[in-house]
Amino acid sequence: METHLRSVVKGMSWRVIATLVTTLVVWVLSGEVSMALFAGLSDSLIKIGLYWGHERVWQTVGWGREFPHQWARYTNKYVDKNSPRNMLGDSSL
């Protein structure tokens, strides 16, 4: 589960890259720096909010997730899927 802050920071870091692309495309197509900056910044502000909302909605959806109690049902012990042992393919888990 992610905190609200983590979701916002992830959205912002991606939006920096996307803003640069949007700004560059508008600048190339229009030849106007002011229009490109306006398009890039307004696009980013709107999409950061939409991305955050999208992430928060998906946090409430259980489809496709595995929860600790489901892992225990099959293994009779808790398996941390992100542990270095498991990532190396340790079959003793």
PDB file of N, CA, C and O in Angstrom, chain B, residues numbered from 101:
ATOM      1  N   MET B 101       0.851  -1.180   0.000  1.00  0.00           N
ATOM      2  CA  MET B 101       0.000   0.000   0.000  1.00  0.00           C
ATOM      3  C   MET B 101       0.894   1.239   0.000  1.00  0.00           C
ATOM      4  O   MET B 101       1.932   1.266   0.661  1.00  0.00           O
ATOM      5  N   GLU B 102       0.493   2.229  -0.723  1.00  0.00           N
ATOM      6  CA  GLU B 102       1.259   3.469  -0.808  1.00  0.00           C
ATOM      7  C   GLU B 102       0.602   4.566   0.000  1.00  0.00           C
ATOM      8  O   GLU B 102      -0.616   4.589   0.178  1.00  0.00           O
ATOM      9  N   THR B 103       1.432   5.479   0.488  1.00  0.00           N
ATOM     10  CA  THR B 103       0.893   6.666   1.148  1.00  0.00           C
ATOM     11  C   THR B 103       0.451   7.658   0.069  1.00  0.00           C
ATOM     12  O   THR B 103       0.834   7.549  -1.096  1.00  0.00           O
ATOM     13  N   HIS B 104      -0.348   8.606   0.482  1.00  0.00           N
ATOM     14  CA  HIS B 104      -0.776   9.649  -0.463  1.00  0.00           C
ATOM     15  C   HIS B 104       0.441  10.417  -0.971  1.00  0.00           C
ATOM     16  O   HIS B 104       0.515  10.753  -2.153  1.00  0.00           O
ATOM     17  N   LEU B 105       1.393  10.694  -0.084  1.00  0.00           N
ATOM     18  CA  LEU B 105       2.580  11.462  -0.470  1.00  0.00           C
ATOM     19  C   LEU B 105       3.391  10.723  -1.534  1.00  0.00           C
ATOM     20  O   LEU B 105       3.853  11.339  -2.495  1.00  0.00           O
ATOM     21  N   ARG B 106       3.565   9.428  -1.373  1.00  0.00           N
ATOM     22  CA  ARG B 106       4.317   8.653  -2.366  1.00  0.00           C
ATOM     23  C   ARG B 106       3.627   8.712  -3.726  1.00  0.00           C
ATOM     24  O   ARG B 106       4.296   8.872  -4.747  1.00  0.00           O
ATOM     25  N   SER B 107       2.306   8.586  -3.756  1.00  0.00           N
ATOM     26  CA  SER B 107       1.574   8.664  -5.017  1.00  0.00           C
ATOM     27  C   SER B 107       1.760  10.016  -5.679  1.00  0.00           C
ATOM     28  O   SER B 107       1.919  10.093  -6.897  1.00  0.00           O
ATOM     29  N   VAL B 108       1.742  11.080  -4.897  1.00  0.00           N
ATOM     30  CA  VAL B 108       1.920  12.429  -5.440  1.00  0.00           C
ATOM     31  C   VAL B 108       3.332  12.603  -5.987  1.00  0.00           C
ATOM     32  O   VAL B 108       3.508  13.144  -7.078  1.00  0.00           O
ATOM     33  N   VAL B 109       4.335  12.155  -5.247  1.00  0.00           N
ATOM     34  CA  VAL B 109       5.720  12.311  -5.696  1.00  0.00           C
ATOM     35  C   VAL B 109       5.974  11.510  -6.971  1.00  0.00           C
ATOM     36  O   VAL B 109       6.652  11.990  -7.880  1.00  0.00           O
ATOM     37  N   LYS B 110       5.433  10.291  -7.043  1.00  0.00           N
ATOM     38  CA  LYS B 110       5.558   9.505  -8.270  1.00  0.00           C
ATOM     39  C   LYS B 110       4.918  10.239  -9.446  1.00  0.00           C
ATOM     40  O   LYS B 110       5.490  10.296 -10.534  1.00  0.00           O
ATOM     41  N   GLY B 111       3.757  10.785  -9.227  1.00  0.00           N
ATOM     42  CA  GLY B 111       3.069  11.521 -10.285  1.00  0.00           C
ATOM     43  C   GLY B 111       3.870  12.725 -10.742  1.00  0.00           C
ATOM     44  O   GLY B 111       3.968  13.003 -11.938  1.00  0.00           O
ATOM     45  N   MET B 112       4.439  13.434  -9.785  1.00  0.00           N
ATOM     46  CA  MET B 112       5.208  14.633 -10.126  1.00  0.00           C
ATOM     47  C   MET B 112       6.489  14.286 -10.886  1.00  0.00           C
ATOM     48  O   MET B 112       6.847  14.973 -11.842  1.00  0.00           O
ATOM     49  N   SER B 113       7.177  13.231 -10.469  1.00  0.00           N
ATOM     50  CA  SER B 113       8.418  12.876 -11.157  1.00  0.00           C
ATOM     51  C   SER B 113       8.141  12.474 -12.612  1.00  0.00           C
ATOM     52  O   SER B 113       8.897  12.833 -13.515  1.00  0.00           O
ATOM     53  N   TRP B 114       7.065  11.734 -12.827  1.00  0.00           N
ATOM     54  CA  TRP B 114       6.719  11.382 -14.199  1.00  0.00           C
ATOM     55  C   TRP B 114       6.292  12.615 -14.989  1.00  0.00           C
ATOM     56  O   TRP B 114       6.625  12.759 -16.165  1.00  0.00           O
ATOM     57  N   ARG B 115       5.552  13.499 -14.330  1.00  0.00           N
ATOM     58  CA  ARG B 115       5.057  14.674 -15.034  1.00  0.00           C
ATOM     59  C   ARG B 115       6.181  15.597 -15.474  1.00  0.00           C
ATOM     60  O   ARG B 115       6.025  16.294 -16.476  1.00  0.00           O
ATOM     61  N   VAL B 116       7.297  15.634 -14.776  1.00  0.00           N
ATOM     62  CA  VAL B 116       8.429  16.455 -15.223  1.00  0.00           C
ATOM     63  C   VAL B 116       8.864  15.998 -16.614  1.00  0.00           C
ATOM     64  O   VAL B 116       9.064  16.814 -17.513  1.00  0.00           O
ATOM     65  N   ILE B 117       9.003  14.707 -16.773  1.00  0.00           N
ATOM     66  CA  ILE B 117       9.398  14.172 -18.079  1.00  0.00           C
ATOM     67  C   ILE B 117       8.320  14.456 -19.123  1.00  0.00           C
ATOM     68  O   ILE B 117       8.621  14.922 -20.222  1.00  0.00           O
ATOM     69  N   ALA B 118       7.066  14.176 -18.777  1.00  0.00           N
ATOM     70  CA  ALA B 118       5.965  14.370 -19.720  1.00  0.00           C
ATOM     71  C   ALA B 118       5.793  15.839 -20.075  1.00  0.00           C
ATOM     72  O   ALA B 118       5.467  16.162 -21.217  1.00  0.00           O
ATOM     73  N   THR B 119       6.006  16.733 -19.117  1.00  0.00           N
ATOM     74  CA  THR B 119       5.888  18.171 -19.380  1.00  0.00           C
ATOM     75  C   THR B 119       6.926  18.619 -20.393  1.00  0.00           C
ATOM     76  O   THR B 119       6.627  19.395 -21.301  1.00  0.00           O
ATOM     77  N   LEU B 120       8.139  18.131 -20.233  1.00  0.00           N
ATOM     78  CA  LEU B 120       9.186  18.498 -21.183  1.00  0.00           C
ATOM     79  C   LEU B 120       8.831  18.026 -22.590  1.00  0.00           C
ATOM     80  O   LEU B 120       9.052  18.749 -23.561  1.00  0.00           O
ATOM     81  N   VAL B 121       8.288  16.830 -22.704  1.00  0.00           N
ATOM     82  CA  VAL B 121       7.895  16.309 -24.020  1.00  0.00           C
ATOM     83  C   VAL B 121       6.758  17.135 -24.610  1.00  0.00           C
ATOM     84  O   VAL B 121       6.814  17.524 -25.776  1.00  0.00           O
ATOM     85  N   THR B 122       5.724  17.405 -23.810  1.00  0.00           N
ATOM     86  CA  THR B 122       4.584  18.198 -24.292  1.00  0.00           C
ATOM     87  C   THR B 122       5.033  19.591 -24.728  1.00  0.00           C
ATOM     88  O   THR B 122       4.644  20.080 -25.788  1.00  0.00           O
ATOM     89  N   THR B 123       5.854  20.217 -23.896  1.00  0.00           N
ATOM     90  CA  THR B 123       6.335  21.566 -24.202  1.00  0.00           C
ATOM     91  C   THR B 123       7.133  21.572 -25.500  1.00  0.00           C
ATOM     92  O   THR B 123       6.958  22.451 -26.343  1.00  0.00           O
ATOM     93  N   LEU B 124       7.996  20.599 -25.648  1.00  0.00           N
ATOM     94  CA  LEU B 124       8.813  20.526 -26.856  1.00  0.00           C
ATOM     95  C   LEU B 124       7.961  20.291 -28.099  1.00  0.00           C
ATOM     96  O   LEU B 124       8.193  20.919 -29.132  1.00  0.00           O
ATOM     97  N   VAL B 125       6.992  19.408 -28.015  1.00  0.00           N
ATOM     98  CA  VAL B 125       6.137  19.130 -29.171  1.00  0.00           C
ATOM     99  C   VAL B 125       5.341  20.378 -29.570  1.00  0.00           C
ATOM    100  O   VAL B 125       5.262  20.712 -30.752  1.00  0.00           O
ATOM    101  N   VAL B 126       4.752  21.066 -28.584  1.00  0.00           N
ATOM    102  CA  VAL B 126       3.972  22.274 -28.898  1.00  0.00           C
ATOM    103  C   VAL B 126       4.874  23.357 -29.465  1.00  0.00           C
ATOM    104  O   VAL B 126       4.474  24.082 -30.376  1.00  0.00           O
ATOM    105  N   TRP B 127       6.075  23.476 -28.941  1.00  0.00           N
ATOM    106  CA  TRP B 127       7.019  24.475 -29.436  1.00  0.00           C
ATOM    107  C   TRP B 127       7.393  24.181 -30.896  1.00  0.00           C
ATOM    108  O   TRP B 127       7.427  25.084 -31.732  1.00  0.00           O
ATOM    109  N   VAL B 128       7.674  22.908 -31.187  1.00  0.00           N
ATOM    110  CA  VAL B 128       8.032  22.527 -32.561  1.00  0.00           C
ATOM    111  C   VAL B 128       6.858  22.778 -33.517  1.00  0.00           C
ATOM    112  O   VAL B 128       7.047  23.279 -34.625  1.00  0.00           O
ATOM    113  N   LEU B 129       5.651  22.425 -33.077  1.00  0.00           N
ATOM    114  CA  LEU B 129       4.489  22.581 -33.957  1.00  0.00           C
ATOM    115  C   LEU B 129       4.050  24.034 -34.116  1.00  0.00           C
ATOM    116  O   LEU B 129       3.634  24.439 -35.201  1.00  0.00           O
ATOM    117  N   SER B 130       4.139  24.821 -33.042  1.00  0.00           N
ATOM    118  CA  SER B 130       3.628  26.195 -33.099  1.00  0.00           C
ATOM    119  C   SER B 130       4.725  27.222 -33.336  1.00  0.00           C
ATOM    120  O   SER B 130       4.468  28.286 -33.898  1.00  0.00           O
ATOM    121  N   GLY B 131       5.925  26.914 -32.918  1.00  0.00           N
ATOM    122  CA  GLY B 131       7.007  27.888 -33.024  1.00  0.00           C
ATOM    123  C   GLY B 131       6.936  28.977 -31.970  1.00  0.00           C
ATOM    124  O   GLY B 131       7.727  29.919 -31.998  1.00  0.00           O
ATOM    125  N   GLU B 132       5.985  28.858 -31.029  1.00  0.00           N
ATOM    126  CA  GLU B 132       5.814  29.880 -29.987  1.00  0.00           C
ATOM    127  C   GLU B 132       6.178  29.322 -28.619  1.00  0.00           C
ATOM    128  O   GLU B 132       5.577  28.358 -28.146  1.00  0.00           O
ATOM    129  N   VAL B 133       7.168  29.941 -27.994  1.00  0.00           N
ATOM    130  CA  VAL B 133       7.633  29.485 -26.686  1.00  0.00           C
ATOM    131  C   VAL B 133       6.559  29.696 -25.625  1.00  0.00           C
ATOM    132  O   VAL B 133       6.344  28.819 -24.789  1.00  0.00           O
ATOM    133  N   SER B 134       5.885  30.835 -25.643  1.00  0.00           N
ATOM    134  CA  SER B 134       4.873  31.102 -24.613  1.00  0.00           C
ATOM    135  C   SER B 134       3.719  30.104 -24.693  1.00  0.00           C
ATOM    136  O   SER B 134       3.220  29.651 -23.663  1.00  0.00           O
ATOM    137  N   MET B 135       3.294  29.760 -25.906  1.00  0.00           N
ATOM    138  CA  MET B 135       2.223  28.784 -26.049  1.00  0.00           C
ATOM    139  C   MET B 135       2.698  27.406 -25.566  1.00  0.00           C
ATOM    140  O   MET B 135       1.945  26.675 -24.923  1.00  0.00           O
ATOM    141  N   ALA B 136       3.933  27.067 -25.877  1.00  0.00           N
ATOM    142  CA  ALA B 136       4.478  25.777 -25.468  1.00  0.00           C
ATOM    143  C   ALA B 136       4.561  25.678 -23.950  1.00  0.00           C
ATOM    144  O   ALA B 136       4.201  24.647 -23.381  1.00  0.00           O
ATOM    145  N   LEU B 137       5.028  26.730 -23.288  1.00  0.00           N
ATOM    146  CA  LEU B 137       5.118  26.722 -21.826  1.00  0.00           C
ATOM    147  C   LEU B 137       3.735  26.641 -21.183  1.00  0.00           C
ATOM    148  O   LEU B 137       3.538  25.906 -20.215  1.00  0.00           O
ATOM    149  N   PHE B 138       2.788  27.391 -21.718  1.00  0.00           N
ATOM    150  CA  PHE B 138       1.427  27.353 -21.191  1.00  0.00           C
ATOM    151  C   PHE B 138       0.821  25.956 -21.344  1.00  0.00           C
ATOM    152  O   PHE B 138       0.224  25.428 -20.406  1.00  0.00           O
ATOM    153  N   ALA B 139       0.975  25.370 -22.514  1.00  0.00           N
ATOM    154  CA  ALA B 139       0.428  24.035 -22.757  1.00  0.00           C
ATOM    155  C   ALA B 139       1.086  23.005 -21.842  1.00  0.00           C
ATOM    156  O   ALA B 139       0.396  22.167 -21.260  1.00  0.00           O
ATOM    157  N   GLY B 140       2.385  23.055 -21.711  1.00  0.00           N
ATOM    158  CA  GLY B 140       3.107  22.106 -20.868  1.00  0.00           C
ATOM    159  C   GLY B 140       2.726  22.209 -19.412  1.00  0.00           C
ATOM    160  O   GLY B 140       2.485  21.193 -18.760  1.00  0.00           O
ATOM    161  N   LEU B 141       2.667  23.420 -18.889  1.00  0.00           N
ATOM    162  CA  LEU B 141       2.349  23.609 -17.468  1.00  0.00           C
ATOM    163  C   LEU B 141       0.892  23.290 -17.147  1.00  0.00           C
ATOM    164  O   LEU B 141       0.613  22.638 -16.141  1.00  0.00           O
ATOM    165  N   SER B 142      -0.035  23.739 -17.981  1.00  0.00           N
ATOM    166  CA  SER B 142      -1.449  23.462 -17.701  1.00  0.00           C
ATOM    167  C   SER B 142      -1.738  21.962 -17.846  1.00  0.00           C
ATOM    168  O   SER B 142      -2.503  21.400 -17.062  1.00  0.00           O
ATOM    169  N   ASP B 143      -1.142  21.331 -18.820  1.00  0.00           N
ATOM    170  CA  ASP B 143      -1.287  19.889 -19.010  1.00  0.00           C
ATOM    171  C   ASP B 143      -0.788  19.141 -17.766  1.00  0.00           C
ATOM    172  O   ASP B 143      -1.429  18.199 -17.302  1.00  0.00           O
ATOM    173  N   SER B 144       0.332  19.559 -17.246  1.00  0.00           N
ATOM    174  CA  SER B 144       0.907  18.885 -16.071  1.00  0.00           C
ATOM    175  C   SER B 144       0.049  19.042 -14.833  1.00  0.00           C
ATOM    176  O   SER B 144      -0.178  18.066 -14.117  1.00  0.00           O
ATOM    177  N   LEU B 145      -0.426  20.224 -14.567  1.00  0.00           N
ATOM    178  CA  LEU B 145      -1.242  20.445 -13.366  1.00  0.00           C
ATOM    179  C   LEU B 145      -2.509  19.587 -13.395  1.00  0.00           C
ATOM    180  O   LEU B 145      -2.895  18.997 -12.386  1.00  0.00           O
ATOM    181  N   ILE B 146      -3.131  19.530 -14.538  1.00  0.00           N
ATOM    182  CA  ILE B 146      -4.349  18.723 -14.665  1.00  0.00           C
ATOM    183  C   ILE B 146      -4.035  17.235 -14.514  1.00  0.00           C
ATOM    184  O   ILE B 146      -4.739  16.518 -13.803  1.00  0.00           O
ATOM    185  N   LYS B 147      -2.995  16.781 -15.174  1.00  0.00           N
ATOM    186  CA  LYS B 147      -2.689  15.358 -15.166  1.00  0.00           C
ATOM    187  C   LYS B 147      -2.082  14.860 -13.855  1.00  0.00           C
ATOM    188  O   LYS B 147      -2.214  13.677 -13.543  1.00  0.00           O
ATOM    189  N   ILE B 148      -1.430  15.710 -13.089  1.00  0.00           N
ATOM    190  CA  ILE B 148      -0.957  15.287 -11.765  1.00  0.00           C
ATOM    191  C   ILE B 148      -2.155  14.929 -10.900  1.00  0.00           C
ATOM    192  O   ILE B 148      -2.151  13.897 -10.230  1.00  0.00           O
ATOM    193  N   GLY B 149      -3.168  15.764 -10.909  1.00  0.00           N
ATOM    194  CA  GLY B 149      -4.371  15.480 -10.135  1.00  0.00           C
ATOM    195  C   GLY B 149      -5.080  14.220 -10.611  1.00  0.00           C
ATOM    196  O   GLY B 149      -5.539  13.418  -9.798  1.00  0.00           O
ATOM    197  N   LEU B 150      -5.171  14.046 -11.908  1.00  0.00           N
ATOM    198  CA  LEU B 150      -5.816  12.857 -12.450  1.00  0.00           C
ATOM    199  C   LEU B 150      -5.020  11.589 -12.136  1.00  0.00           C
ATOM    200  O   LEU B 150      -5.605  10.551 -11.828  1.00  0.00           O
ATOM    201  N   TYR B 151      -3.710  11.669 -12.212  1.00  0.00           N
ATOM    202  CA  TYR B 151      -2.872  10.513 -11.898  1.00  0.00           C
ATOM    203  C   TYR B 151      -3.021  10.120 -10.435  1.00  0.00           C
ATOM    204  O   TYR B 151      -3.164   8.939 -10.118  1.00  0.00           O
ATOM    205  N   TRP B 152      -2.988  11.097  -9.552  1.00  0.00           N
ATOM    206  CA  TRP B 152      -3.146  10.834  -8.120  1.00  0.00           C
ATOM    207  C   TRP B 152      -4.487  10.143  -7.856  1.00  0.00           C
ATOM    208  O   TRP B 152      -4.548   9.152  -7.128  1.00  0.00           O
ATOM    209  N   GLY B 153      -5.545  10.665  -8.444  1.00  0.00           N
ATOM    210  CA  GLY B 153      -6.852  10.062  -8.265  1.00  0.00           C
ATOM    211  C   GLY B 153      -6.906   8.643  -8.814  1.00  0.00           C
ATOM    212  O   GLY B 153      -7.492   7.755  -8.194  1.00  0.00           O
ATOM    213  N   HIS B 154      -6.306   8.431  -9.958  1.00  0.00           N
ATOM    214  CA  HIS B 154      -6.258   7.104 -10.568  1.00  0.00           C
ATOM    215  C   HIS B 154      -5.529   6.122  -9.662  1.00  0.00           C
ATOM    216  O   HIS B 154      -6.002   5.003  -9.461  1.00  0.00           O
ATOM    217  N   GLU B 155      -4.390   6.519  -9.114  1.00  0.00           N
ATOM    218  CA  GLU B 155      -3.632   5.672  -8.191  1.00  0.00           C
ATOM    219  C   GLU B 155      -4.443   5.342  -6.940  1.00  0.00           C
ATOM    220  O   GLU B 155      -4.439   4.199  -6.481  1.00  0.00           O
ATOM    221  N   ARG B 156      -5.131   6.328  -6.391  1.00  0.00           N
ATOM    222  CA  ARG B 156      -5.893   6.102  -5.159  1.00  0.00           C
ATOM    223  C   ARG B 156      -7.063   5.159  -5.416  1.00  0.00           C
ATOM    224  O   ARG B 156      -7.382   4.327  -4.566  1.00  0.00           O
ATOM    225  N   VAL B 157      -7.701   5.275  -6.566  1.00  0.00           N
ATOM    226  CA  VAL B 157      -8.792   4.356  -6.890  1.00  0.00           C
ATOM    227  C   VAL B 157      -8.247   2.939  -7.008  1.00  0.00           C
ATOM    228  O   VAL B 157      -8.844   2.005  -6.473  1.00  0.00           O
ATOM    229  N   TRP B 158      -7.124   2.762  -7.700  1.00  0.00           N
ATOM    230  CA  TRP B 158      -6.563   1.428  -7.864  1.00  0.00           C
ATOM    231  C   TRP B 158      -6.104   0.827  -6.540  1.00  0.00           C
ATOM    232  O   TRP B 158      -6.040  -0.395  -6.405  1.00  0.00           O
ATOM    233  N   GLN B 159      -5.783   1.673  -5.558  1.00  0.00           N
ATOM    234  CA  GLN B 159      -5.416   1.149  -4.237  1.00  0.00           C
ATOM    235  C   GLN B 159      -6.602   0.456  -3.577  1.00  0.00           C
ATOM    236  O   GLN B 159      -6.409  -0.382  -2.696  1.00  0.00           O
ATOM    237  N   THR B 160      -7.807   0.784  -3.978  1.00  0.00           N
ATOM    238  CA  THR B 160      -8.998   0.179  -3.377  1.00  0.00           C
ATOM    239  C   THR B 160      -9.459  -1.076  -4.109  1.00  0.00           C
ATOM    240  O   THR B 160     -10.353  -1.779  -3.637  1.00  0.00           O
ATOM    241  N   VAL B 161      -8.852  -1.360  -5.262  1.00  0.00           N
ATOM    242  CA  VAL B 161      -9.250  -2.515  -6.063  1.00  0.00           C
ATOM    243  C   VAL B 161      -8.393  -3.714  -5.671  1.00  0.00           C
ATOM    244  O   VAL B 161      -7.164  -3.646  -5.709  1.00  0.00           O
ATOM    245  N   GLY B 162      -9.044  -4.806  -5.297  1.00  0.00           N
ATOM    246  CA  GLY B 162      -8.318  -5.992  -4.887  1.00  0.00           C
ATOM    247  C   GLY B 162      -7.936  -6.909  -6.033  1.00  0.00           C
ATOM    248  O   GLY B 162      -7.099  -7.793  -5.851  1.00  0.00           O
ATOM    249  N   TRP B 163      -8.518  -6.728  -7.202  1.00  0.00           N
ATOM    250  CA  TRP B 163      -8.274  -7.596  -8.341  1.00  0.00           C
ATOM    251  C   TRP B 163      -6.773  -7.614  -8.696  1.00  0.00           C
ATOM    252  O   TRP B 163      -6.144  -6.564  -8.821  1.00  0.00           O
ATOM    253  N   GLY B 164      -6.220  -8.815  -8.853  1.00  0.00           N
ATOM    254  CA  GLY B 164      -4.839  -8.966  -9.267  1.00  0.00           C
ATOM    255  C   GLY B 164      -3.821  -8.846  -8.159  1.00  0.00           C
ATOM    256  O   GLY B 164      -2.621  -8.920  -8.424  1.00  0.00           O
ATOM    257  N   ARG B 165      -4.254  -8.665  -6.937  1.00  0.00           N
ATOM    258  CA  ARG B 165      -3.344  -8.552  -5.799  1.00  0.00           C
ATOM    259  C   ARG B 165      -3.278  -9.866  -5.050  1.00  0.00           C
ATOM    260  O   ARG B 165      -4.216 -10.663  -5.078  1.00  0.00           O
ATOM    261  N   GLU B 166      -2.171 -10.079  -4.387  1.00  0.00           N
ATOM    262  CA  GLU B 166      -2.031 -11.193  -3.467  1.00  0.00           C
ATOM    263  C   GLU B 166      -1.781 -10.611  -2.093  1.00  0.00           C
ATOM    264  O   GLU B 166      -0.959  -9.709  -1.934  1.00  0.00           O
ATOM    265  N   PHE B 167      -2.475 -11.116  -1.116  1.00  0.00           N
ATOM    266  CA  PHE B 167      -2.364 -10.620   0.240  1.00  0.00           C
ATOM    267  C   PHE B 167      -1.671 -11.660   1.112  1.00  0.00           C
ATOM    268  O   PHE B 167      -1.736 -12.851   0.806  1.00  0.00           O
ATOM    269  N   PRO B 168      -1.012 -11.245   2.188  1.00  0.00           N
ATOM    270  CA  PRO B 168      -0.278 -12.185   3.039  1.00  0.00           C
ATOM    271  C   PRO B 168      -1.090 -13.411   3.455  1.00  0.00           C
ATOM    272  O   PRO B 168      -0.548 -14.516   3.477  1.00  0.00           O
ATOM    273  N   HIS B 169      -2.375 -13.247   3.786  1.00  0.00           N
ATOM    274  CA  HIS B 169      -3.158 -14.409   4.204  1.00  0.00           C
ATOM    275  C   HIS B 169      -3.356 -15.397   3.048  1.00  0.00           C
ATOM    276  O   HIS B 169      -3.534 -16.591   3.291  1.00  0.00           O
ATOM    277  N   GLN B 170      -3.329 -14.927   1.805  1.00  0.00           N
ATOM    278  CA  GLN B 170      -3.444 -15.828   0.662  1.00  0.00           C
ATOM    279  C   GLN B 170      -2.151 -16.624   0.478  1.00  0.00           C
ATOM    280  O   GLN B 170      -2.191 -17.802   0.122  1.00  0.00           O
ATOM    281  N   TRP B 171      -1.004 -15.979   0.721  1.00  0.00           N
ATOM    282  CA  TRP B 171       0.269 -16.678   0.598  1.00  0.00           C
ATOM    283  C   TRP B 171       0.357 -17.769   1.651  1.00  0.00           C
ATOM    284  O   TRP B 171       0.803 -18.880   1.365  1.00  0.00           O
ATOM    285  N   ALA B 172      -0.063 -17.460   2.853  1.00  0.00           N
ATOM    286  CA  ALA B 172       0.032 -18.415   3.953  1.00  0.00           C
ATOM    287  C   ALA B 172      -0.829 -19.647   3.679  1.00  0.00           C
ATOM    288  O   ALA B 172      -0.476 -20.750   4.098  1.00  0.00           O
ATOM    289  N   ARG B 173      -1.941 -19.476   2.990  1.00  0.00           N
ATOM    290  CA  ARG B 173      -2.825 -20.595   2.688  1.00  0.00           C
ATOM    291  C   ARG B 173      -2.102 -21.661   1.855  1.00  0.00           C
ATOM    292  O   ARG B 173      -2.349 -22.857   2.011  1.00  0.00           O
ATOM    293  N   TYR B 174      -1.217 -21.215   0.977  1.00  0.00           N
ATOM    294  CA  TYR B 174      -0.533 -22.163   0.107  1.00  0.00           C
ATOM    295  C   TYR B 174       0.799 -22.657   0.663  1.00  0.00           C
ATOM    296  O   TYR B 174       1.264 -23.726   0.268  1.00  0.00           O
ATOM    297  N   THR B 175       1.415 -21.917   1.555  1.00  0.00           N
ATOM    298  CA  THR B 175       2.757 -22.257   2.002  1.00  0.00           C
ATOM    299  C   THR B 175       2.835 -22.612   3.478  1.00  0.00           C
ATOM    300  O   THR B 175       3.856 -23.124   3.937  1.00  0.00           O
ATOM    301  N   ASN B 176       1.776 -22.349   4.225  1.00  0.00           N
ATOM    302  CA  ASN B 176       1.772 -22.530   5.675  1.00  0.00           C
ATOM    303  C   ASN B 176       2.778 -21.629   6.379  1.00  0.00           C
ATOM    304  O   ASN B 176       3.092 -21.854   7.548  1.00  0.00           O
ATOM    305  N   LYS B 177       3.279 -20.635   5.702  1.00  0.00           N
ATOM    306  CA  LYS B 177       4.135 -19.627   6.312  1.00  0.00           C
ATOM    307  C   LYS B 177       4.053 -18.359   5.474  1.00  0.00           C
ATOM    308  O   LYS B 177       3.632 -18.387   4.318  1.00  0.00           O
ATOM    309  N   TYR B 178       4.461 -17.252   6.074  1.00  0.00           N
ATOM    310  CA  TYR B 178       4.436 -15.976   5.369  1.00  0.00           C
ATOM    311  C   TYR B 178       5.610 -15.918   4.405  1.00  0.00           C
ATOM    312  O   TYR B 178       6.749 -16.176   4.792  1.00  0.00           O
ATOM    313  N   VAL B 179       5.336 -15.583   3.160  1.00  0.00           N
ATOM    314  CA  VAL B 179       6.382 -15.444   2.161  1.00  0.00           C
ATOM    315  C   VAL B 179       6.400 -13.996   1.694  1.00  0.00           C
ATOM    316  O   VAL B 179       5.407 -13.489   1.173  1.00  0.00           O
ATOM    317  N   ASP B 180       7.523 -13.341   1.883  1.00  0.00           N
ATOM    318  CA  ASP B 180       7.687 -11.978   1.405  1.00  0.00           C
ATOM    319  C   ASP B 180       8.181 -12.053  -0.038  1.00  0.00           C
ATOM    320  O   ASP B 180       9.342 -12.374  -0.292  1.00  0.00           O
ATOM    321  N   LYS B 181       7.293 -11.755  -0.970  1.00  0.00           N
ATOM    322  CA  LYS B 181       7.644 -11.884  -2.390  1.00  0.00           C
ATOM    323  C   LYS B 181       8.750 -10.925  -2.804  1.00  0.00           C
ATOM    324  O   LYS B 181       9.375 -11.131  -3.844  1.00  0.00           O
ATOM    325  N   ASN B 182       9.010  -9.881  -2.018  1.00  0.00           N
ATOM    326  CA  ASN B 182      10.043  -8.912  -2.371  1.00  0.00           C
ATOM    327  C   ASN B 182      11.366  -9.181  -1.662  1.00  0.00           C
ATOM    328  O   ASN B 182      12.311  -8.409  -1.819  1.00  0.00           O
ATOM    329  N   SER B 183      11.452 -10.243  -0.897  1.00  0.00           N
ATOM    330  CA  SER B 183      12.689 -10.520  -0.181  1.00  0.00           C
ATOM    331  C   SER B 183      13.778 -10.931  -1.162  1.00  0.00           C
ATOM    332  O   SER B 183      13.488 -11.546  -2.188  1.00  0.00           O
ATOM    333  N   PRO B 184      15.035 -10.595  -0.855  1.00  0.00           N
ATOM    334  CA  PRO B 184      16.123 -10.963  -1.761  1.00  0.00           C
ATOM    335  C   PRO B 184      16.197 -12.473  -1.982  1.00  0.00           C
ATOM    336  O   PRO B 184      16.510 -12.904  -3.091  1.00  0.00           O
ATOM    337  N   ARG B 185      15.922 -13.283  -0.970  1.00  0.00           N
ATOM    338  CA  ARG B 185      15.959 -14.749  -1.138  1.00  0.00           C
ATOM    339  C   ARG B 185      14.958 -15.192  -2.192  1.00  0.00           C
ATOM    340  O   ARG B 185      15.272 -16.007  -3.060  1.00  0.00           O
ATOM    341  N   ASN B 186      13.751 -14.648  -2.108  1.00  0.00           N
ATOM    342  CA  ASN B 186      12.725 -15.055  -3.059  1.00  0.00           C
ATOM    343  C   ASN B 186      13.038 -14.548  -4.458  1.00  0.00           C
ATOM    344  O   ASN B 186      12.749 -15.237  -5.436  1.00  0.00           O
ATOM    345  N   MET B 187      13.622 -13.361  -4.578  1.00  0.00           N
ATOM    346  CA  MET B 187      13.944 -12.805  -5.872  1.00  0.00           C
ATOM    347  C   MET B 187      15.040 -13.611  -6.566  1.00  0.00           C
ATOM    348  O   MET B 187      15.146 -13.582  -7.792  1.00  0.00           O
ATOM    349  N   LEU B 188      15.854 -14.329  -5.793  1.00  0.00           N
ATOM    350  CA  LEU B 188      16.906 -15.148  -6.377  1.00  0.00           C
ATOM    351  C   LEU B 188      16.396 -16.533  -6.760  1.00  0.00           C
ATOM    352  O   LEU B 188      17.159 -17.376  -7.230  1.00  0.00           O
ATOM    353  N   GLY B 189      15.104 -16.758  -6.555  1.00  0.00           N
ATOM    354  CA  GLY B 189      14.517 -18.030  -6.937  1.00  0.00           C
ATOM    355  C   GLY B 189      14.751 -19.134  -5.934  1.00  0.00           C
ATOM    356  O   GLY B 189      14.841 -20.302  -6.312  1.00  0.00           O
ATOM    357  N   ASP B 190      14.852 -18.792  -4.670  1.00  0.00           N
ATOM    358  CA  ASP B 190      15.053 -19.797  -3.622  1.00  0.00           C
ATOM    359  C   ASP B 190      13.810 -20.681  -3.533  1.00  0.00           C
ATOM    360  O   ASP B 190      12.752 -20.224  -3.101  1.00  0.00           O
ATOM    361  N   SER B 191      13.935 -21.941  -3.940  1.00  0.00           N
ATOM    362  CA  SER B 191      12.782 -22.814  -3.967  1.00  0.00           C
ATOM    363  C   SER B 191      12.433 -23.369  -2.599  1.00  0.00           C
ATOM    364  O   SER B 191      11.410 -24.040  -2.455  1.00  0.00           O
ATOM    365  N   SER B 192      13.264 -23.105  -1.575  1.00  0.00           N
ATOM    366  CA  SER B 192      12.953 -23.625  -0.241  1.00  0.00           C
ATOM    367  C   SER B 192      11.859 -22.815   0.433  1.00  0.00           C
ATOM    368  O   SER B 192      11.368 -23.193   1.496  1.00  0.00           O
ATOM    369  N   LEU B 193      11.472 -21.689  -0.190  1.00  0.00           N
ATOM    370  CA  LEU B 193      10.395 -20.897   0.385  1.00  0.00           C
ATOM    371  C   LEU B 193       9.135 -21.596   0.100  1.00  0.00           C
ATOM    372  O   LEU B 193       8.066 -21.123   0.486  1.00  0.00           O
TER     373      LEU B 193
END
